[in-house]
Amino acid sequence: MIVRILGEGQLDLTDADLGVLNEYDSALEAALDSANEETFREALHRLLERVRADGSPLPDDALEPSDFILPHAEASMAEVREMLQDDGLIPG
């Protein structure tokens, strides 16, 4: 699956990564619900770090559709809320 991190580019992850990423996504949603900036920032950074660690970057000139899009590391709580779907940032 192809994941885009806004401002950074795209990474290719295996479908096996989806379950783990959904755990991080749930933690991010809980952090948003808490409205605690520090907890939110930490959850967002953990999610992005996991994607970067598990994913293989696509070349800059690759034009692949993204399965889902994640916010940049400095996104605000409001920006992330706008990106949320019914099941978080990561479907599944």
Order of alpha helices (4+ residues) and beta strands (2+ residues): beta-beta-alpha-alpha-beta-beta-alpha
